[in-house]
Amino acid sequence: MNMKVVSKLRYDDVIYIGRREISISAPTYFIADVASNHDGDLERAKKLIWLAKEAGADAVKFQHFKAEMIVSDYGFKHLDSKMGHQASWSRSVFEVYEQYECNRDWTTELAKTAKEAKIDFLTTPYDAEAIELLDKYIPAYKIGSGDITWIDFIEMIAKKNKPVIMATGASSINDVERAVEAVLKHNSRLVLLQCNTNYTGNIENFKFINLKVLRTFAAKYPNMVIGLSDHTPLHATVLGAIALGARVVEKHFTDDNNRVGPDHAFSMNPKTWTEMVERSRELEMSLGDGIKRIEQNEMDTVIVQRRCLRLTCDMNIGDKINSDKLESLRPAPKGSIEPYRIKQVIGKTLKCSKSSGDALYEKDILEEL
């Protein structure tokens, strides 16, 4: 006897970060990535937490790195030239990373502030020390795109048995598969983010966002929670991603795009962030369930915009109906006969008198249709 075996998914299709459900049927979860926009100032970092909450973010995220544990000063100095968004930096790559480190002594205060603001506190750790330091403060881990090939580190995070949000910028599908397997080896709670890691904010970047990768992820990992980590201006990519099934969105966040710093220029600000969330909630409402039906707000439209069969002349009891005595005109009162049924009506006998212009109903006809 042949039996079809349905294997259980190795990953969860519903994930909780704190009390917040993350799934295809839940509202999109918005992560405001402060990144380096704290500018080395704790009070400023705390201010951005409150602003992110007010703008509608579900989580505020920082990045915990130490310059000497994420970049090689020697390595960058021996590149032929600075590349990408780093080309505009006036100081060395190492010095910039050092300047914008998130002070680890702030962690308790940042987590406390987020709790007061009633917003989830997240961060991206970039070294083992950060993982151990942060574990008691955060409900989920974010893995940055740059670490997608650092499998030992990915497994270290996955073993903490908290939801893992993993970005996939500047990677191939083989890189994605390898990293996904590293997480799922230890942890079933994975959110997979499409990402393009060009941080210049150039309008040309839209043609490289490749939102249809979300379809690829959905086909390869059915029902996995997917999302978008994005650095383009305004809302087009976010709205497109949500329409394609993304339910986690991460964008950089600042209070002033004109401030000096590596991330301010391409970040969202409170005004654009609020607009993004509002437009996204409208989109979510409009997506529906995919079942084609006459909606509740269309019930009047069915009457006033549809046509029904109407008489072109006065008719008496016992008269036969022919095509010359019928026309199709609006409105179509409830129960009136619709035009697609005209062949069923022709040749039938009226059992009541009707005036020219009257709508025709089944109860008006002697024989059953």
VEXDREN-2710 file (C-alpha; in Angstrom, 1 decimal):
% VEXDREN-2710
k/r/px/py/pz
1/MET/0.0/0.0/0.0
2/ASN/1.4/3.4/-1.0
3/MET/1.3/6.0/1.7
4/LYS/2.0/9.7/1.2
5/VAL/4.4/10.8/4.0
6/VAL/4.1/14.5/5.0
7/SER/7.2/15.6/6.9
8/LYS/7.0/18.2/9.6
9/LEU/8.6/21.5/8.7
10/ARG/11.9/22.0/10.4
11/TYR/11.1/25.6/11.1
12/ASP/8.2/27.4/12.7
13/ASP/5.7/29.3/10.6
14/VAL/4.6/31.3/13.6
15/ILE/7.3/33.0/15.8
16/TYR/6.9/35.1/18.9
17/ILE/9.2/38.0/19.8
18/GLY/8.0/38.7/23.3
19/ARG/4.2/38.6/23.0
20/ARG/4.2/39.8/19.4
21/GLU/3.2/37.1/16.8
22/ILE/5.3/37.1/13.7
23/SER/3.6/35.2/10.8
24/ILE/2.0/35.6/7.4
25/SER/-1.4/36.3/9.1
26/ALA/0.0/38.9/11.6
27/PRO/0.8/42.6/11.0
28/THR/4.3/43.4/9.7
29/TYR/6.9/43.7/12.5
30/PHE/8.9/46.9/12.0
31/ILE/12.5/47.1/13.3
32/ALA/14.0/50.5/13.6
33/ASP/17.8/50.0/13.3
34/VAL/19.5/52.8/15.1
35/ALA/22.9/51.3/14.2
36/SER/25.5/54.0/14.5
37/ASN/23.0/56.9/14.6
38/HIS/23.4/57.2/18.4
39/ASP/26.7/59.1/17.5
40/GLY/28.4/57.8/20.6
41/ASP/25.9/59.5/22.9
42/LEU/23.9/57.5/25.4
43/GLU/21.2/60.2/25.9
44/ARG/20.8/60.4/22.1
45/ALA/20.5/56.6/21.9
46/LYS/17.7/56.7/24.5
47/LYS/16.0/59.6/22.7
48/LEU/16.0/57.5/19.4
49/ILE/14.3/54.6/21.3
50/TRP/11.4/56.9/22.3
51/LEU/11.2/58.4/18.8
52/ALA/11.1/55.0/17.2
53/LYS/8.2/53.9/19.4
54/GLU/6.3/57.1/18.7
55/ALA/6.8/56.6/14.9
56/GLY/5.2/53.1/15.1
57/ALA/8.2/50.7/15.3
58/ASP/7.7/47.4/17.0
59/ALA/11.4/47.0/17.9
60/VAL/14.4/49.3/18.1
61/LYS/17.8/47.7/17.2
62/PHE/21.4/48.6/17.9
63/GLN/24.6/47.0/16.6
64/HIS/27.1/45.7/19.1
65/PHE/30.6/45.6/17.6
66/LYS/34.1/46.5/18.6
67/ALA/36.3/47.8/15.9
68/GLU/39.1/45.4/16.5
69/MET/36.7/42.4/16.5
70/ILE/34.9/43.3/13.2
71/VAL/37.4/44.9/10.9
72/SER/41.1/44.6/10.1
73/ASP/42.8/48.0/10.1
74/TYR/45.7/46.5/8.2
75/GLY/43.3/44.8/5.7
76/PHE/41.4/48.0/4.9
77/LYS/44.5/50.1/4.6
78/HIS/45.9/47.7/2.1
79/LEU/42.8/47.6/-0.2
80/ASP/43.4/49.5/-3.4
81/SER/40.8/52.1/-2.4
82/LYS/37.8/52.5/-0.2
83/MET/34.7/51.0/-1.7
84/GLY/30.9/51.5/-1.6
85/HIS/29.5/53.9/1.0
86/GLN/32.9/53.9/2.8
87/ALA/34.4/55.8/-0.1
88/SER/33.0/59.0/1.3
89/TRP/34.4/58.5/4.8
90/SER/37.1/61.1/5.7
91/ARG/38.7/58.8/8.3
92/SER/40.0/55.3/8.0
93/VAL/37.4/52.4/8.2
94/PHE/38.8/51.3/11.5
95/GLU/38.6/54.7/13.0
96/VAL/35.0/55.2/11.9
97/TYR/34.0/51.8/13.4
98/GLU/35.8/52.7/16.6
99/GLN/34.0/56.0/16.8
100/TYR/30.6/54.5/16.4
101/GLU/30.8/51.5/18.7
102/CYS/27.8/51.0/20.9
103/ASN/29.3/51.2/24.3
104/ARG/28.6/47.9/26.1
105/ASP/28.2/49.7/29.4
106/TRP/25.0/51.2/28.0
107/THR/23.3/47.9/27.6
108/THR/21.3/47.8/30.8
109/GLU/20.2/51.5/30.4
110/LEU/19.2/50.9/26.7
111/ALA/17.2/47.8/27.6
112/LYS/15.5/49.6/30.5
113/THR/14.6/52.6/28.3
114/ALA/13.1/50.2/25.7
115/LYS/11.0/48.5/28.3
116/GLU/9.7/51.9/29.5
117/ALA/8.9/52.9/26.0
118/LYS/7.1/49.5/25.5
119/ILE/9.2/48.6/22.4
120/ASP/11.3/45.4/21.9
121/PHE/15.0/45.9/22.4
122/LEU/17.1/44.1/19.8
123/THR/20.7/44.3/18.6
124/THR/23.1/42.6/16.2
125/PRO/26.1/41.1/17.9
126/TYR/29.3/40.8/16.0
127/ASP/31.4/38.8/18.3
128/ALA/31.1/36.0/20.9
129/GLU/31.5/38.4/23.8
130/ALA/28.5/40.4/22.6
131/ILE/26.4/37.3/22.4
132/GLU/27.0/36.4/26.0
133/LEU/26.6/40.0/27.2
134/LEU/23.3/40.6/25.4
135/ASP/21.5/37.3/25.8
136/LYS/19.7/38.2/29.0
137/TYR/18.5/41.5/27.5
138/ILE/17.1/40.6/24.1
139/PRO/14.1/38.4/23.0
140/ALA/15.6/37.6/19.5
141/TYR/18.9/37.8/17.7
142/LYS/19.7/39.6/14.4
143/ILE/22.5/38.3/12.2
144/GLY/23.9/40.8/9.8
145/SER/24.4/40.1/6.1
146/GLY/28.2/40.4/6.4
147/ASP/28.3/37.3/8.7
148/ILE/26.3/35.0/6.4
149/THR/29.4/32.9/5.7
150/TRP/30.6/32.8/9.4
151/ILE/28.9/29.5/10.1
152/ASP/30.5/28.9/13.5
153/PHE/29.1/32.2/14.7
154/ILE/25.7/31.6/13.2
155/GLU/25.5/28.3/15.1
156/MET/26.6/30.0/18.3
157/ILE/23.7/32.3/18.0
158/ALA/21.2/29.6/17.0
159/LYS/22.1/27.6/20.0
160/LYS/20.8/30.4/22.3
161/ASN/17.4/29.1/21.3
162/LYS/15.8/32.5/20.6
163/PRO/14.3/33.6/17.4
164/VAL/17.0/34.4/14.8
165/ILE/16.4/37.1/12.2
166/MET/19.0/36.7/9.4
167/ALA/19.7/39.1/6.6
168/THR/21.0/37.8/3.3
169/GLY/22.5/40.8/1.5
170/ALA/25.4/40.4/-1.0
171/SER/24.9/36.6/-1.0
172/SER/24.1/33.8/-3.4
173/ILE/21.4/31.2/-2.9
174/ASN/24.1/28.8/-1.9
175/ASP/25.2/31.1/0.8
176/VAL/21.6/31.4/2.0
177/GLU/21.1/27.6/2.0
178/ARG/24.3/27.1/4.0
179/ALA/23.4/29.7/6.6
180/VAL/19.8/28.5/6.9
181/GLU/21.0/25.0/7.5
182/ALA/23.4/26.3/10.2
183/VAL/20.4/27.9/12.1
184/LEU/18.0/25.0/11.6
185/LYS/20.5/22.5/12.9
186/HIS/19.9/24.0/16.3
187/ASN/16.8/26.3/16.1
188/SER/13.5/26.2/14.4
189/ARG/12.6/29.9/14.8
190/LEU/14.1/31.6/11.8
191/VAL/13.1/34.8/9.9
192/LEU/14.8/35.1/6.6
193/LEU/15.3/38.6/5.2
194/GLN/16.0/39.6/1.6
195/CYS/18.5/42.4/1.6
196/ASN/20.7/44.6/-0.7
197/THR/23.7/45.9/1.1
198/ASN/24.5/49.0/-0.9
199/TYR/24.3/51.8/1.7
200/THR/24.7/54.8/-0.6
201/GLY/21.0/55.6/-0.7
202/ASN/21.4/56.1/-4.5
203/ILE/18.1/56.0/-6.4
204/GLU/19.7/53.6/-8.8
205/ASN/19.7/51.0/-6.1
206/PHE/16.0/50.2/-6.7
207/LYS/16.9/48.0/-9.7
208/PHE/19.0/45.8/-7.4
209/ILE/16.6/45.2/-4.6
210/ASN/15.2/42.1/-6.3
211/LEU/12.0/41.7/-4.2
212/LYS/11.1/38.6/-6.2
213/VAL/13.7/36.8/-4.2
214/LEU/11.0/36.7/-1.6
215/ARG/9.1/34.4/-3.9
216/THR/12.2/32.2/-4.2
217/PHE/12.5/32.0/-0.4
218/ALA/8.8/31.2/-0.1
219/ALA/9.0/28.4/-2.7
220/LYS/12.2/27.0/-1.2
221/TYR/11.1/27.3/2.4
222/PRO/7.2/27.1/2.4
223/ASN/5.6/29.0/5.2
224/MET/8.9/30.3/6.7
225/VAL/8.6/33.8/8.0
226/ILE/10.3/36.1/5.5
227/GLY/11.0/39.8/5.4
228/LEU/13.1/42.7/4.1
229/SER/16.1/44.6/5.4
230/ASP/16.2/47.7/3.3
231/HIS/18.2/50.9/2.7
232/THR/16.3/52.6/-0.1
233/PRO/14.4/55.9/0.4
234/LEU/10.7/56.0/1.2
235/HIS/8.2/53.2/0.9
236/ALA/8.1/51.5/-2.5
237/THR/10.3/48.5/-1.6
238/VAL/8.6/48.0/1.8
239/LEU/5.1/48.0/0.3
240/GLY/6.2/45.6/-2.5
241/ALA/7.8/43.3/0.0
242/ILE/4.7/43.1/2.2
243/ALA/2.6/42.3/-0.9
244/LEU/5.0/39.5/-1.6
245/GLY/4.7/38.0/1.9
246/ALA/7.3/39.8/4.0
247/ARG/6.2/40.2/7.6
248/VAL/9.4/41.6/9.1
249/VAL/10.8/44.9/7.9
250/GLU/14.1/46.4/9.1
251/LYS/15.1/50.0/8.1
252/HIS/17.7/52.4/9.6
253/PHE/16.3/55.1/11.8
254/THR/17.5/58.6/12.8
255/ASP/16.0/61.9/13.9
256/ASP/17.9/64.0/11.3
257/ASN/19.2/62.9/7.9
258/ASN/21.5/65.8/7.8
259/ARG/23.6/64.8/10.8
260/VAL/27.2/63.7/10.1
261/GLY/27.7/60.0/10.4
262/PRO/27.9/56.8/8.3
263/ASP/24.2/55.9/8.5
264/HIS/22.2/59.1/8.8
265/ALA/21.8/60.0/5.1
266/PHE/20.0/56.8/4.1
267/SER/18.0/56.3/7.3
268/MET/14.3/56.8/7.8
269/ASN/13.3/59.7/10.1
270/PRO/10.3/59.9/12.4
271/LYS/8.1/61.5/9.6
272/THR/9.0/59.0/6.9
273/TRP/8.9/56.1/9.3
274/THR/5.4/57.0/10.4
275/GLU/4.3/57.3/6.8
276/MET/5.8/54.0/6.0
277/VAL/3.9/52.2/8.8
278/GLU/0.7/53.9/8.0
279/ARG/0.9/53.0/4.3
280/SER/1.9/49.5/5.2
281/ARG/-1.1/49.0/7.5
282/GLU/-3.4/50.2/4.7
283/LEU/-1.8/47.7/2.4
284/GLU/-2.2/44.9/4.9
285/MET/-5.9/45.6/5.2
286/SER/-6.2/45.6/1.5
287/LEU/-4.5/42.2/0.9
288/GLY/-7.5/40.2/2.1
289/ASP/-7.7/36.4/2.2
290/GLY/-7.7/35.7/-1.6
291/ILE/-11.3/34.5/-1.7
292/LYS/-13.2/36.3/-4.5
293/ARG/-16.6/37.4/-3.2
294/ILE/-19.0/40.2/-3.2
295/GLU/-17.7/42.2/-0.3
296/GLN/-19.9/43.8/2.4
297/ASN/-19.2/47.3/1.2
298/GLU/-20.3/46.3/-2.4
299/MET/-23.8/45.2/-1.6
300/ASP/-25.3/48.5/-2.9
301/THR/-23.1/48.4/-5.9
302/VAL/-24.6/45.0/-6.9
303/ILE/-27.9/46.8/-7.3
304/VAL/-27.0/50.1/-8.8
305/GLN/-24.2/49.0/-11.2
306/ARG/-25.4/45.6/-12.4
307/ARG/-28.0/45.2/-15.1
308/CYS/-31.2/43.1/-15.0
309/LEU/-33.8/42.1/-17.6
310/ARG/-36.4/44.8/-18.0
311/LEU/-39.5/44.9/-20.2
312/THR/-39.6/47.2/-23.2
313/CYS/-43.4/47.3/-23.3
314/ASP/-46.5/46.7/-21.1
315/MET/-47.3/43.0/-20.8
316/ASN/-50.4/41.1/-19.5
317/ILE/-51.0/37.8/-17.7
318/GLY/-50.4/34.9/-20.2
319/ASP/-48.2/36.8/-22.6
320/LYS/-45.2/35.0/-24.0
321/ILE/-41.8/36.7/-23.5
322/ASN/-39.6/37.1/-26.5
323/SER/-36.3/38.9/-27.0
324/ASP/-37.9/42.0/-28.5
325/LYS/-39.7/42.6/-25.2
326/LEU/-36.5/42.5/-23.1
327/GLU/-33.5/44.8/-22.5
328/SER/-30.7/44.8/-20.1
329/LEU/-30.5/47.9/-17.9
330/ARG/-29.4/49.1/-14.5
331/PRO/-30.3/48.9/-11.6
332/ALA/-30.7/45.2/-10.7
333/PRO/-32.9/45.0/-7.6
334/LYS/-32.4/42.0/-5.4
335/GLY/-34.0/38.9/-6.9
336/SER/-34.3/40.3/-10.4
337/ILE/-33.2/38.1/-13.3
338/GLU/-29.7/38.9/-14.6
339/PRO/-28.9/39.2/-18.3
340/TYR/-26.8/35.9/-18.6
341/ARG/-30.1/34.0/-18.0
342/ILE/-32.0/35.6/-21.0
343/LYS/-32.2/32.3/-22.9
344/GLN/-33.9/30.7/-20.0
345/VAL/-36.6/33.4/-20.0
346/ILE/-37.4/33.6/-23.7
347/GLY/-40.6/31.6/-24.5
348/LYS/-41.8/31.6/-20.9
349/THR/-45.3/32.9/-19.9
350/LEU/-46.0/35.8/-17.6
351/LYS/-48.3/35.0/-14.6
352/CYS/-48.8/38.7/-13.8
353/SER/-49.2/42.0/-15.6
354/LYS/-46.2/44.3/-15.8
355/SER/-45.4/47.7/-17.1
356/SER/-42.8/48.8/-19.6
357/GLY/-39.5/49.3/-17.7
358/ASP/-40.3/46.9/-14.9
359/ALA/-37.6/44.5/-13.8
360/LEU/-38.3/40.8/-14.4
361/TYR/-38.3/38.4/-11.4
362/GLU/-38.6/34.6/-11.3
363/LYS/-41.9/35.0/-9.4
364/ASP/-43.3/36.8/-12.5
365/ILE/-42.9/33.7/-14.7
366/LEU/-45.4/30.8/-14.8
367/GLU/-42.9/28.0/-15.7
368/GLU/-39.8/27.4/-13.6
369/LEU/-36.5/28.6/-15.0
END
